[in-house]
Amino acid sequence: MTLEKMIKREQIAGMNIHYLFYSLEYFLDAQAAGIRTIEFWPGTPHFFLSYLEYSDCKRVRKLLNDRDLTLRVITPENCTYQYQFAAQEKEQFEKSLGYFKKAMDAGEELGAEIMAINSGWGYWNEEREEAWKRSREMLSMLAEYAKERGIRLAMESLRPQESNLATTVQDVKRMLDEVNHPNLKAMIDTTAMGVAGETIDQWFDVLGEDIIHMHFIDGNPYGHLIWGDGTHDLEEFLRALKRLNYMGYLGQEITEFDYFNNPAAADLRNIKAYEPYII
């Protein structure tokens, strides 16, 4: 049985986060399995990024060019590290703002079109609206800076265990409406979407063309799994994207520690799941 071709290879964006224990060169070499586009996680040891400085982008660009790879999305660490979008204390807020600006500076040098973001989170023991105001303020400033850098911000929802702010499609819409900036758009994370009991169609019904990026992974619905290891239906999801005329990138945000020992083997299995549908 021949399956319908529904996706361009360039749309599938390989990520390096599960290559944490391997070199950047090893990750990039492994993408020869069938990836042409990169969503870059600028975290150590692959890339140093702080609110003050970042690694040599010329070196990274050469590594990409030597392998005929194109970096299109940058996703600064914002869950594990100390930087986040609704940072509570004044010093943390200012340094987080600087960090995300530096990420855009690096992204511009590396050729990124999009920076993936979220709402951040507030203290569990404070009023949600106070944290929401900080997030809105941060994202408003970052959206204006993104405009200067020729980058669009793509905001995803988070799971309730990660945030008390934007955890649903309606939360994301509210933030986009309140910031009201052309450089702040939306993205779907299929894990957070699944945990919320939402569907791809619901997201497009609410946000439509404002959806410019996706973290497109399998899940149970929890977990950021390679395709085939969860319960999502890849063919069904791809049919929805084709029906909705989505032509953006599909970031392979694989974060489960089970893959960290042999990430190249995981990526190979992942791309094989896609192959029957690639145009």
Accessible surface in RSA format (square Angstrom, percent):
REM  Atomic radii and reference values for relative SASA: ProtOr
REM  Chains: A
REM  Algorithm: Lee & Richards
REM  Probe-radius: 1.40
REM  Slices: 20
REM RES _ NUM      All-atoms   Total-Side   Main-Chain    Non-polar    All polar
REM                ABS   REL    ABS   REL    ABS   REL    ABS   REL    ABS   REL
RES MET A   1   216.16 111.9 129.75  85.9  86.41 205.7 110.47  93.9 105.69 140.0
RES THR A   2   125.18  89.0  95.92  97.2  29.27  69.7  64.21  86.2  60.98  92.2
RES LEU A   3    46.27  25.8  38.64  27.6   7.63  19.2  39.96  28.1   6.30  17.0
RES GLU A   4    61.86  35.5  50.21  38.0  11.65  27.7  36.24  70.1  25.62  20.9
RES LYS A   5   101.87  49.7  90.01  55.2  11.86  28.2  59.99  54.0  41.88  44.6
RES MET A   6    20.59  10.7   0.26   0.2  20.33  48.4   1.52   1.3  19.07  25.3
RES ILE A   7     3.44   2.0   2.98   2.2   0.46   1.1   3.44   2.5   0.00   0.0
RES LYS A   8    99.12  48.4  98.58  60.5   0.54   1.3  48.57  43.7  50.54  53.8
RES ARG A   9    47.02  19.7  45.79  23.3   1.23   2.9   9.40  12.9  37.62  22.8
RES GLU A  10    76.26  43.8  76.16  57.6   0.10   0.2  48.60  94.0  27.67  22.6
RES GLN A  11    13.95   7.8  13.80  10.1   0.15   0.3   7.35  15.6   6.60   5.0
RES ILE A  12     0.64   0.4   0.64   0.5   0.00   0.0   0.64   0.5   0.00   0.0
RES ALA A  13     0.00   0.0   0.00   0.0   0.00   0.0   0.00   0.0   0.00   0.0
RES GLY A  14     3.61   4.4   0.00   N/A   3.61   4.4   3.61   9.9   0.00   0.0
RES MET A  15     2.56   1.3   1.27   0.8   1.29   3.1   1.27   1.1   1.29   1.7
RES ASN A  16     0.00   0.0   0.00   0.0   0.00   0.0   0.00   0.0   0.00   0.0
RES ILE A  17    29.68  16.9  28.83  21.5   0.85   2.1  28.83  20.8   0.85   2.3
RES HIS A  18     1.26   0.7   1.25   0.9   0.01   0.0   1.25   1.3   0.01   0.0
RES TYR A  19     0.00   0.0   0.00   0.0   0.00   0.0   0.00   0.0   0.00   0.0
RES LEU A  20    53.10  29.6  49.70  35.6   3.40   8.5  49.70  34.9   3.40   9.1
RES PHE A  21   144.05  72.1 110.86  68.7  33.19  86.4 118.60  71.9  25.45  72.8
RES TYR A  22    65.93  30.8  57.83  32.9   8.10  21.1  42.32  31.8  23.61  29.1
RES SER A  23    60.64  51.2  45.81  61.1  14.83  34.2  43.61  92.9  17.03  23.9
RES LEU A  24     6.82   3.8   4.02   2.9   2.79   7.0   4.02   2.8   2.79   7.5
RES GLU A  25    56.17  32.2  56.17  42.5   0.00   0.0  29.64  57.3  26.52  21.7
RES TYR A  26    85.83  40.1  81.39  46.3   4.44  11.6  63.20  47.5  22.63  27.9
RES PHE A  27     0.02   0.0   0.02   0.0   0.00   0.0   0.02   0.0   0.00   0.0
RES LEU A  28     3.32   1.8   2.08   1.5   1.23   3.1   2.08   1.5   1.23   3.3
RES ASP A  29    78.91  55.3  66.65  66.3  12.26  29.0  29.89  70.3  49.02  48.9
RES ALA A  30    21.20  19.5   3.79   5.9  17.41  39.6  16.32  23.0   4.88  12.9
RES GLN A  31     2.21   1.2   1.37   1.0   0.84   2.0   0.90   1.9   1.31   1.0
RES ALA A  32    94.52  86.9  55.07  85.0  39.45  89.7  67.81  95.5  26.71  70.7
RES ALA A  33    41.49  38.1  11.97  18.5  29.52  67.2  24.43  34.4  17.06  45.2
RES GLY A  34    13.96  17.2   0.00   N/A  13.96  17.2  13.96  38.3   0.00   0.0
RES ILE A  35    19.06  10.8  12.47   9.3   6.60  15.9  12.47   9.0   6.60  17.9
RES ARG A  36   118.29  49.7 116.78  59.5   1.51   3.6  32.32  44.2  85.96  52.1
RES THR A  37     5.15   3.7   5.15   5.2   0.00   0.0   0.00   0.0   5.15   7.8
RES ILE A  38     0.62   0.4   0.62   0.5   0.00   0.0   0.62   0.4   0.00   0.0
RES GLU A  39     0.00   0.0   0.00   0.0   0.00   0.0   0.00   0.0   0.00   0.0
RES PHE A  40     3.03   1.5   3.03   1.9   0.00   0.0   3.03   1.8   0.00   0.0
RES TRP A  41    12.38   5.0  12.38   6.0   0.00   0.0  12.38   6.6   0.00   0.0
RES PRO A  42     2.13   1.6   0.00   0.0   2.13   7.8   0.00   0.0   2.13  13.3
RES GLY A  43     0.94   1.2   0.00   N/A   0.94   1.2   0.94   2.6   0.00   0.0
RES THR A  44    57.93  41.2  54.45  55.2   3.48   8.3  34.28  46.0  23.66  35.8
RES PRO A  45    91.20  66.5  59.10  53.9  32.10 116.7  63.96  52.8  27.24 169.3
RES HIS A  46     9.63   5.3   0.70   0.5   8.94  22.9   2.23   2.3   7.41   8.6
RES PHE A  47     2.40   1.2   0.10   0.1   2.30   6.0   2.27   1.4   0.13   0.4
RES PHE A  48    94.91  47.5  93.24  57.8   1.67   4.3  93.24  56.5   1.67   4.8
RES LEU A  49    11.97   6.7   0.61   0.4  11.37  28.6   0.61   0.4  11.37  30.6
RES SER A  50    14.19  12.0  14.19  18.9   0.00   0.0  12.31  26.2   1.88   2.6
RES TYR A  51    66.63  31.1  58.11  33.1   8.53  22.2  35.79  26.9  30.84  38.0
RES LEU A  52   119.51  66.6 101.65  72.7  17.86  44.9 102.82  72.2  16.69  44.9
RES GLU A  53   102.19  58.7  98.45  74.5   3.74   8.9  27.85  53.9  74.35  60.7
RES TYR A  54    56.66  26.5  30.79  17.5  25.87  67.3  18.85  14.2  37.81  46.6
RES SER A  55    38.56  32.6  25.98  34.7  12.58  29.0  24.76  52.7  13.80  19.3
RES ASP A  56    87.09  61.0  71.32  71.0  15.77  37.3  38.83  91.4  48.26  48.1
RES CYS A  57     3.95   3.0   1.15   1.3   2.80   6.6   1.15   2.9   2.80   3.0
RES LYS A  58   164.80  80.4 157.66  96.7   7.14  17.0 102.22  92.0  62.58  66.7
RES ARG A  59   108.77  45.7 100.88  51.4   7.89  18.8  55.28  75.5  53.49  32.4
RES VAL A  60     2.93   1.9   2.93   2.7   0.00   0.0   2.93   2.5   0.00   0.0
RES ARG A  61   100.72  42.3 100.28  51.1   0.43   1.0  23.88  32.6  76.84  46.6
RES LYS A  62   128.29  62.6 124.91  76.6   3.37   8.0  97.35  87.6  30.94  33.0
RES LEU A  63    24.26  13.5  24.26  17.4   0.00   0.0  24.26  17.0   0.00   0.0
RES LEU A  64     5.29   2.9   5.29   3.8   0.00   0.0   5.29   3.7   0.00   0.0
RES ASN A  65   101.67  70.1  80.21  77.5  21.46  51.7  26.24  63.1  75.43  72.9
RES ASP A  66    90.05  63.1  52.04  51.8  38.02  89.9  23.41  55.1  66.64  66.5
RES ARG A  67    70.15  29.5  47.15  24.0  23.00  54.8  29.41  40.2  40.74  24.7
RES ASP A  68   126.09  88.3 113.69 113.2  12.40  29.3  34.55  81.3  91.54  91.3
RES LEU A  69    12.36   6.9   5.96   4.3   6.40  16.1   5.96   4.2   6.40  17.2
RES THR A  70    53.42  38.0  50.49  51.2   2.93   7.0  22.15  29.8  31.27  47.3
RES LEU A  71     3.98   2.2   0.38   0.3   3.59   9.0   0.38   0.3   3.59   9.7
RES ARG A  72    75.06  31.5  75.06  38.3   0.00   0.0   1.73   2.4  73.32  44.4
RES VAL A  73     0.00   0.0   0.00   0.0   0.00   0.0   0.00   0.0   0.00   0.0
RES ILE A  74     0.00   0.0   0.00   0.0   0.00   0.0   0.00   0.0   0.00   0.0
RES THR A  75    12.18   8.7  12.18  12.3   0.00   0.0  12.18  16.4   0.00   0.0
RES PRO A  76     0.34   0.3   0.00   0.0   0.34   1.3   0.00   0.0   0.34   2.1
RES GLU A  77    14.85   8.5  12.20   9.2   2.65   6.3   3.06   5.9  11.79   9.6
RES ASN A  78    10.86   7.5   9.04   8.7   1.82   4.4   0.05   0.1  10.81  10.5
RES CYS A  79    67.26  50.9  45.71  51.0  21.54  50.6  26.87  68.1  40.39  43.5
RES THR A  80   115.57  82.2  84.40  85.6  31.17  74.3  61.77  83.0  53.80  81.3
RES TYR A  81    71.31  33.3  60.26  34.3  11.04  28.7  57.71  43.4  13.60  16.8
RES GLN A  82   133.91  74.9 109.82  80.3  24.08  57.3  59.21 126.0  74.70  56.7
RES TYR A  83    17.43   8.1  17.43   9.9   0.00   0.0   9.30   7.0   8.13  10.0
RES GLN A  84     6.89   3.9   6.89   5.0   0.00   0.0   6.06  12.9   0.84   0.6
RES PHE A  85     0.06   0.0   0.06   0.0   0.00   0.0   0.06   0.0   0.00   0.0
RES ALA A  86     0.00   0.0   0.00   0.0   0.00   0.0   0.00   0.0   0.00   0.0
RES ALA A  87     1.24   1.1   1.14   1.8   0.09   0.2   1.24   1.7   0.00   0.0
RES GLN A  88    35.02  19.6  16.14  11.8  18.87  44.9   2.12   4.5  32.90  25.0
RES GLU A  89    84.32  48.4  83.27  63.0   1.05   2.5  32.62  63.1  51.70  42.2
RES LYS A  90   155.98  76.1 141.88  87.1  14.10  33.6 118.41 106.6  37.58  40.0
RES GLU A  91   103.79  59.6  99.49  75.3   4.30  10.2  38.48  74.4  65.31  53.3
RES GLN A  92    82.36  46.1  78.02  57.0   4.35  10.4  27.01  57.5  55.36  42.0
RES PHE A  93    24.68  12.3  24.68  15.3   0.00   0.0  24.68  15.0   0.00   0.0
RES GLU A  94    88.71  50.9  79.31  60.0   9.40  22.4  34.48  66.7  54.24  44.3
RES LYS A  95    69.63  34.0  68.51  42.0   1.12   2.7  39.22  35.3  30.41  32.4
RES SER A  96     0.52   0.4   0.52   0.7   0.00   0.0   0.00   0.0   0.52   0.7
RES LEU A  97    26.34  14.7  26.34  18.8   0.00   0.0  26.34  18.5   0.00   0.0
RES GLY A  98    19.72  24.3   0.00   N/A  19.72  24.3  19.03  52.2   0.69   1.5
RES TYR A  99     0.95   0.4   0.95   0.5   0.00   0.0   0.07   0.1   0.88   1.1
RES PHE A 100     0.00   0.0   0.00   0.0   0.00   0.0   0.00   0.0   0.00   0.0
RES LYS A 101    63.43  30.9  63.43  38.9   0.00   0.0  19.58  17.6  43.86  46.7
RES LYS A 102    59.01  28.8  59.01  36.2   0.00   0.0  17.08  15.4  41.93  44.7
RES ALA A 103     0.00   0.0   0.00   0.0   0.00   0.0   0.00   0.0   0.00   0.0
RES MET A 104     0.00   0.0   0.00   0.0   0.00   0.0   0.00   0.0   0.00   0.0
RES ASP A 105    23.96  16.8  22.37  22.3   1.59   3.8   9.77  23.0  14.19  14.1
RES ALA A 106     0.00   0.0   0.00   0.0   0.00   0.0   0.00   0.0   0.00   0.0
RES GLY A 107     0.00   0.0   0.00   N/A   0.00   0.0   0.00   0.0   0.00   0.0
RES GLU A 108    84.10  48.3  70.46  53.3  13.64  32.5  25.22  48.8  58.88  48.1
RES GLU A 109    78.06  44.8  66.22  50.1  11.84  28.2  37.55  72.6  40.51  33.1
RES LEU A 110     4.04   2.2   0.00   0.0   4.04  10.2   0.00   0.0   4.04  10.9
RES GLY A 111    22.11  27.3   0.00   N/A  22.11  27.3  17.82  48.9   4.29   9.6
RES ALA A 112     8.67   8.0   0.00   0.0   8.67  19.7   0.00   0.0   8.67  23.0
RES GLU A 113    72.39  41.6  68.09  51.5   4.31  10.3  32.74  63.3  39.65  32.4
RES ILE A 114     2.85   1.6   2.85   2.1   0.00   0.0   2.85   2.1   0.00   0.0
RES MET A 115     0.00   0.0   0.00   0.0   0.00   0.0   0.00   0.0   0.00   0.0
RES ALA A 116     1.79   1.6   1.32   2.0   0.48   1.1   1.57   2.2   0.22   0.6
RES ILE A 117     1.39   0.8   0.00   0.0   1.39   3.3   1.17   0.8   0.22   0.6
RES ASN A 118     1.27   0.9   1.27   1.2   0.00   0.0   0.00   0.0   1.27   1.2
RES SER A 119     0.00   0.0   0.00   0.0   0.00   0.0   0.00   0.0   0.00   0.0
RES GLY A 120     0.00   0.0   0.00   N/A   0.00   0.0   0.00   0.0   0.00   0.0
RES TRP A 121    58.42  23.4  58.42  28.3   0.00   0.0  39.17  20.9  19.25  31.2
RES GLY A 122     0.11   0.1   0.00   N/A   0.11   0.1   0.00   0.0   0.11   0.2
RES TYR A 123    93.52  43.7  90.94  51.7   2.58   6.7  74.29  55.8  19.23  23.7
RES TRP A 124   159.92  64.2 126.48  61.2  33.44  78.5  98.46  52.5  61.46  99.7
RES ASN A 125   138.60  95.6 101.63  98.2  36.98  89.0  48.01 115.5  90.60  87.6
RES GLU A 126    49.31  28.3  26.64  20.2  22.67  54.0  26.84  51.9  22.46  18.3
RES GLU A 127   132.36  76.0 125.83  95.2   6.53  15.5  46.06  89.1  86.30  70.5
RES ARG A 128    84.22  35.4  79.12  40.3   5.11  12.2  47.54  65.0  36.69  22.2
RES GLU A 129    75.33  43.2  74.85  56.6   0.48   1.1  54.03 104.5  21.30  17.4
RES GLU A 130    83.68  48.0  82.19  62.2   1.49   3.5  27.26  52.7  56.42  46.1
RES ALA A 131     0.00   0.0   0.00   0.0   0.00   0.0   0.00   0.0   0.00   0.0
RES TRP A 132     0.30   0.1   0.30   0.1   0.00   0.0   0.30   0.2   0.00   0.0
RES LYS A 133   102.47  50.0  98.95  60.7   3.52   8.4  57.39  51.7  45.08  48.0
RES ARG A 134    44.36  18.6  43.67  22.3   0.69   1.6  29.67  40.6  14.68   8.9
RES SER A 135     0.00   0.0   0.00   0.0   0.00   0.0   0.00   0.0   0.00   0.0
RES ARG A 136    75.93  31.9  75.93  38.7   0.00   0.0  12.10  16.5  63.82  38.7
RES GLU A 137    93.79  53.8  86.98  65.8   6.81  16.2  32.45  62.8  61.34  50.1
RES MET A 138     0.00   0.0   0.00   0.0   0.00   0.0   0.00   0.0   0.00   0.0
RES LEU A 139     0.00   0.0   0.00   0.0   0.00   0.0   0.00   0.0   0.00   0.0
RES SER A 140    40.56  34.3  35.31  47.1   5.25  12.1  27.56  58.7  13.00  18.2
RES MET A 141    66.62  34.5  58.90  39.0   7.71  18.4  34.24  29.1  32.38  42.9
RES LEU A 142     0.00   0.0   0.00   0.0   0.00   0.0   0.00   0.0   0.00   0.0
RES ALA A 143     0.00   0.0   0.00   0.0   0.00   0.0   0.00   0.0   0.00   0.0
RES GLU A 144    81.35  46.7  81.35  61.5   0.00   0.0  40.56  78.5  40.78  33.3
RES TYR A 145    34.97  16.3  33.51  19.1   1.45   3.8  23.65  17.8  11.31  13.9
RES ALA A 146     0.00   0.0   0.00   0.0   0.00   0.0   0.00   0.0   0.00   0.0
RES LYS A 147   120.83  58.9 105.32  64.6  15.50  36.9  55.08  49.6  65.74  70.0
RES GLU A 148   111.06  63.8  78.59  59.5  32.47  77.3  38.12  73.7  72.94  59.6
RES ARG A 149    69.22  29.1  61.45  31.3   7.76  18.5   2.30   3.1  66.92  40.6
RES GLY A 150    62.96  77.6   0.00   N/A  62.96  77.6  37.84 103.8  25.13  56.3
RES ILE A 151     0.61   0.3   0.50   0.4   0.11   0.3   0.61   0.4   0.00   0.0
RES ARG A 152    99.66  41.8  99.66  50.8   0.00   0.0  29.73  40.6  69.94  42.4
RES LEU A 153     0.00   0.0   0.00   0.0   0.00   0.0   0.00   0.0   0.00   0.0
RES ALA A 154     0.00   0.0   0.00   0.0   0.00   0.0   0.00   0.0   0.00   0.0
RES MET A 155     0.00   0.0   0.00   0.0   0.00   0.0   0.00   0.0   0.00   0.0
RES GLU A 156    16.17   9.3  16.17  12.2   0.00   0.0   0.77   1.5  15.40  12.6
RES SER A 157     1.24   1.0   0.25   0.3   0.99   2.3   0.00   0.0   1.24   1.7
RES LEU A 158     8.71   4.9   8.01   5.7   0.69   1.7   8.45   5.9   0.26   0.7
RES ARG A 159    50.13  21.0  49.67  25.3   0.46   1.1   2.48   3.4  47.65  28.9
RES PRO A 160    73.53  53.6  64.02  58.4   9.51  34.6  64.67  53.4   8.86  55.1
RES GLN A 161   121.18  67.8  89.00  65.0  32.18  76.6  64.03 136.3  57.15  43.3
RES GLU A 162    50.68  29.1  37.61  28.5  13.06  31.1  25.90  50.1  24.78  20.2
RES SER A 163     2.13   1.8   0.00   0.0   2.13   4.9   0.00   0.0   2.13   3.0
RES ASN A 164    35.94  24.8  24.93  24.1  11.01  26.5  28.92  69.6   7.02   6.8
RES LEU A 165     1.66   0.9   0.00   0.0   1.66   4.2   0.00   0.0   1.66   4.5
RES ALA A 166     0.05   0.0   0.00   0.0   0.05   0.1   0.00   0.0   0.05   0.1
RES THR A 167    21.49  15.3  19.66  19.9   1.83   4.4   3.17   4.3  18.33  27.7
RES THR A 168    45.59  32.4  45.59  46.2   0.00   0.0  42.20  56.7   3.39   5.1
RES VAL A 169     9.36   6.2   9.36   8.5   0.00   0.0   9.36   8.1   0.00   0.0
RES GLN A 170   104.92  58.7 100.70  73.6   4.21  10.0  50.20 106.8  54.72  41.5
RES ASP A 171    25.05  17.5  24.55  24.4   0.50   1.2   0.50   1.2  24.55  24.5
RES VAL A 172     0.00   0.0   0.00   0.0   0.00   0.0   0.00   0.0   0.00   0.0
RES LYS A 173    72.19  35.2  72.19  44.3   0.00   0.0  43.21  38.9  28.98  30.9
RES ARG A 174    76.60  32.2  71.35  36.4   5.25  12.5  44.18  60.4  32.42  19.7
RES MET A 175     0.00   0.0   0.00   0.0   0.00   0.0   0.00   0.0   0.00   0.0
RES LEU A 176    14.79   8.2   8.29   5.9   6.50  16.3   8.79   6.2   6.00  16.1
RES ASP A 177    82.88  58.1  62.99  62.7  19.89  47.0  29.04  68.4  53.84  53.7
RES GLU A 178    67.12  38.5  37.72  28.5  29.40  70.0  30.83  59.6  36.29  29.6
RES VAL A 179    17.73  11.7   0.61   0.6  17.12  41.3   1.58   1.4  16.15  43.8
RES ASN A 180   125.11  86.3 103.58 100.1  21.53  51.8  14.28  34.4 110.83 107.1
RES HIS A 181    33.05  18.1  23.79  16.5   9.26  23.7  22.48  23.2  10.57  12.3
RES PRO A 182    89.88  65.5  78.11  71.2  11.76  42.8  84.28  69.6   5.60  34.8
RES ASN A 183    19.23  13.3  19.23  18.6   0.00   0.0   0.30   0.7  18.94  18.3
RES LEU A 184     5.21   2.9   0.50   0.4   4.71  11.8   0.50   0.4   4.71  12.7
RES LYS A 185    45.27  22.1  45.27  27.8   0.00   0.0  10.80   9.7  34.47  36.7
RES ALA A 186     0.00   0.0   0.00   0.0   0.00   0.0   0.00   0.0   0.00   0.0
RES MET A 187     0.00   0.0   0.00   0.0   0.00   0.0   0.00   0.0   0.00   0.0
RES ILE A 188     0.00   0.0   0.00   0.0   0.00   0.0   0.00   0.0   0.00   0.0
RES ASP A 189     5.11   3.6   5.11   5.1   0.00   0.0   1.12   2.6   3.99   4.0
RES THR A 190     0.00   0.0   0.00   0.0   0.00   0.0   0.00   0.0   0.00   0.0
RES THR A 191     0.28   0.2   0.28   0.3   0.00   0.0   0.19   0.3   0.09   0.1
RES ALA A 192     4.50   4.1   2.71   4.2   1.79   4.1   2.71   3.8   1.79   4.7
RES MET A 193     3.86   2.0   3.82   2.5   0.05   0.1   3.86   3.3   0.00   0.0
RES GLY A 194    17.01  21.0   0.00   N/A  17.01  21.0   7.30  20.0   9.71  21.7
RES VAL A 195    32.88  21.6   7.26   6.6  25.61  61.7   8.62   7.5  24.25  65.8
RES ALA A 196    40.73  37.5   5.07   7.8  35.67  81.1  16.05  22.6  24.68  65.4
RES GLY A 197    62.41  77.0   0.00   N/A  62.41  77.0  35.34  97.0  27.08  60.6
RES GLU A 198    25.83  14.8  16.52  12.5   9.31  22.2  11.42  22.1  14.41  11.8
RES THR A 199    66.36  47.2  64.35  65.2   2.01   4.8  63.34  85.1   3.02   4.6
RES ILE A 200     5.65   3.2   3.26   2.4   2.40   5.8   3.26   2.3   2.40   6.5
RES ASP A 201    51.00  35.7  50.98  50.7   0.02   0.0  21.70  51.1  29.30  29.2
RES GLN A 202    83.61  46.8  82.64  60.4   0.97   2.3  27.40  58.3  56.22  42.6
RES TRP A 203     0.00   0.0   0.00   0.0   0.00   0.0   0.00   0.0   0.00   0.0
RES PHE A 204    23.35  11.7  15.09   9.3   8.25  21.5  15.46   9.4   7.89  22.6
RES ASP A 205   120.16  84.2  83.64  83.3  36.52  86.4  28.19  66.3  91.98  91.7
RES VAL A 206    39.37  25.9  20.22  18.3  19.15  46.1  25.03  21.7  14.33  38.9
RES LEU A 207    13.41   7.5   3.64   2.6   9.77  24.6   7.60   5.3   5.81  15.6
RES GLY A 208    25.96  32.0   0.00   N/A  25.96  32.0  25.06  68.8   0.90   2.0
RES GLU A 209   173.22  99.4 148.29 112.2  24.93  59.4  67.86 131.3 105.36  86.0
RES ASP A 210    48.60  34.0  47.50  47.3   1.09   2.6   2.12   5.0  46.47  46.3
RES ILE A 211     8.86   5.0   0.00   0.0   8.86  21.4   0.00   0.0   8.86  24.1
RES ILE A 212    16.38   9.3   8.22   6.1   8.16  19.7  12.87   9.3   3.51   9.5
RES HIS A 213     0.00   0.0   0.00   0.0   0.00   0.0   0.00   0.0   0.00   0.0
RES MET A 214     0.00   0.0   0.00   0.0   0.00   0.0   0.00   0.0   0.00   0.0
RES HIS A 215     0.22   0.1   0.22   0.2   0.00   0.0   0.22   0.2   0.00   0.0
RES PHE A 216     0.00   0.0   0.00   0.0   0.00   0.0   0.00   0.0   0.00   0.0
RES ILE A 217     0.19   0.1   0.15   0.1   0.04   0.1   0.15   0.1   0.04   0.1
RES ASP A 218     1.04   0.7   1.03   1.0   0.01   0.0   0.01   0.0   1.03   1.0
RES GLY A 219     0.00   0.0   0.00   N/A   0.00   0.0   0.00   0.0   0.00   0.0
RES ASN A 220    82.26  56.7  58.69  56.7  23.56  56.7  22.35  53.8  59.91  57.9
RES PRO A 221    45.06  32.8  44.73  40.8   0.33   1.2  44.91  37.1   0.15   0.9
RES TYR A 222    92.72  43.3  90.18  51.3   2.54   6.6  79.05  59.4  13.68  16.9
RES GLY A 223    10.63  13.1   0.00   N/A  10.63  13.1   8.79  24.1   1.84   4.1
RES HIS A 224    15.29   8.4  15.29  10.6   0.00   0.0   9.47   9.8   5.82   6.8
RES LEU A 225    19.54  10.9  19.54  14.0   0.00   0.0  19.54  13.7   0.00   0.0
RES ILE A 226     0.06   0.0   0.00   0.0   0.06   0.1   0.06   0.0   0.00   0.0
RES TRP A 227     7.87   3.2   2.91   1.4   4.96  11.7   2.91   1.6   4.96   8.1
RES GLY A 228    68.00  83.9   0.00   N/A  68.00  83.9  35.18  96.5  32.82  73.5
RES ASP A 229    53.32  37.3  28.16  28.0  25.15  59.5  17.22  40.5  36.09  36.0
RES GLY A 230    20.30  25.0   0.00   N/A  20.30  25.0   0.97   2.7  19.32  43.3
RES THR A 231   105.78  75.2  73.11  74.1  32.67  77.9  68.76  92.4  37.02  56.0
RES HIS A 232    35.15  19.2  18.89  13.1  16.26  41.6  12.60  13.0  22.55  26.2
RES ASP A 233    71.76  50.3  63.51  63.2   8.25  19.5  22.63  53.2  49.14  49.0
RES LEU A 234    19.18  10.7  15.04  10.8   4.14  10.4  15.04  10.6   4.14  11.1
RES GLU A 235    44.19  25.4  42.98  32.5   1.21   2.9  11.29  21.8  32.90  26.9
RES GLU A 236   106.56  61.2 101.43  76.7   5.13  12.2  36.87  71.3  69.69  56.9
RES PHE A 237    23.79  11.9  23.63  14.6   0.16   0.4  23.79  14.4   0.00   0.0
RES LEU A 238     3.52   2.0   2.57   1.8   0.95   2.4   2.57   1.8   0.95   2.6
RES ARG A 239    99.66  41.8  95.85  48.9   3.82   9.1  41.59  56.8  58.08  35.2
RES ALA A 240     7.49   6.9   7.44  11.5   0.05   0.1   7.44  10.5   0.05   0.1
RES LEU A 241     7.70   4.3   7.69   5.5   0.01   0.0   7.70   5.4   0.00   0.0
RES LYS A 242   100.59  49.1  87.45  53.7  13.13  31.3  71.09  64.0  29.50  31.4
RES ARG A 243   140.18  58.9 113.22  57.7  26.96  64.2  77.47 105.9  62.72  38.0
RES LEU A 244    48.75  27.1  30.02  21.5  18.73  47.1  33.63  23.6  15.12  40.7
RES ASN A 245   123.27  85.0 102.79  99.3  20.48  49.3  28.83  69.4  94.44  91.3
RES TYR A 246    15.30   7.1   5.51   3.1   9.80  25.5   9.25   6.9   6.05   7.5
RES MET A 247   117.86  61.0  95.62  63.3  22.24  52.9  71.88  61.1  45.98  60.9
RES GLY A 248    17.73  21.9   0.00   N/A  17.73  21.9  14.94  41.0   2.79   6.2
RES TYR A 249    38.08  17.8  38.08  21.7   0.00   0.0  20.44  15.4  17.64  21.7
RES LEU A 250     0.69   0.4   0.69   0.5   0.00   0.0   0.69   0.5   0.00   0.0
RES GLY A 251     0.00   0.0   0.00   N/A   0.00   0.0   0.00   0.0   0.00   0.0
RES GLN A 252     6.29   3.5   6.29   4.6   0.00   0.0   6.27  13.3   0.02   0.0
RES GLU A 253    23.75  13.6  23.75  18.0   0.00   0.0   0.74   1.4  23.01  18.8
RES ILE A 254     0.20   0.1   0.20   0.2   0.00   0.0   0.20   0.1   0.00   0.0
RES THR A 255    40.58  28.9  31.48  31.9   9.10  21.7  24.06  32.3  16.52  25.0
RES GLU A 256    56.32  32.3  54.66  41.3   1.66   4.0   4.44   8.6  51.87  42.4
RES PHE A 257   153.04  76.6 139.18  86.2  13.86  36.1 139.54  84.6  13.50  38.6
RES ASP A 258   133.21  93.3 103.27 102.8  29.94  70.8  29.41  69.2 103.80 103.5
RES TYR A 259    18.63   8.7  16.09   9.2   2.53   6.6  15.90  11.9   2.73   3.4
RES PHE A 260    14.93   7.5  14.47   9.0   0.46   1.2  14.49   8.8   0.44   1.3
RES ASN A 261   125.34  86.4 114.09 110.3  11.25  27.1  36.10  86.9  89.24  86.3
RES ASN A 262    78.93  54.4  75.03  72.5   3.91   9.4  20.37  49.0  58.56  56.6
RES PRO A 263     0.07   0.1   0.07   0.1   0.00   0.0   0.07   0.1   0.00   0.0
RES ALA A 264    26.59  24.4  21.76  33.6   4.83  11.0  22.15  31.2   4.44  11.8
RES ALA A 265    46.08  42.4  38.08  58.8   8.01  18.2  43.29  61.0   2.79   7.4
RES ALA A 266     5.76   5.3   2.85   4.4   2.91   6.6   4.94   7.0   0.82   2.2
RES ASP A 267    18.41  12.9  15.84  15.8   2.57   6.1  10.61  25.0   7.80   7.8
RES LEU A 268    79.04  44.0  79.04  56.5   0.00   0.0  79.04  55.5   0.00   0.0
RES ARG A 269   123.18  51.7 117.13  59.7   6.05  14.4  62.43  85.3  60.75  36.8
RES ASN A 270     6.66   4.6   6.66   6.4   0.00   0.0   0.61   1.5   6.05   5.8
RES ILE A 271     5.81   3.3   5.31   4.0   0.50   1.2   5.63   4.1   0.18   0.5
RES LYS A 272   129.21  63.0 118.98  73.0  10.23  24.4  70.52  63.5  58.70  62.5
RES ALA A 273    30.76  28.3  14.93  23.0  15.83  36.0  27.10  38.2   3.66   9.7
RES TYR A 274     0.24   0.1   0.24   0.1   0.00   0.0   0.24   0.2   0.00   0.0
RES GLU A 275    61.00  35.0  55.27  41.8   5.73  13.6  33.80  65.4  27.19  22.2
RES PRO A 276    52.39  38.2  42.72  38.9   9.68  35.2  51.59  42.6   0.81   5.0
RES TYR A 277    18.43   8.6  18.43  10.5   0.00   0.0   3.29   2.5  15.13  18.7
RES ILE A 278    12.24   7.0   5.28   3.9   6.96  16.8   5.28   3.8   6.96  18.9
RES ILE A 279   129.61  73.8  84.19  62.7  45.42 109.5 103.56  74.6  26.05  70.7
END  Absolute sums over single chains surface
CHAIN  1 A    12036.9       9855.5       2181.4       6208.6       5828.3
END  Absolute sums over all chains
TOTAL         12036.9       9855.5       2181.4       6208.6       5828.3
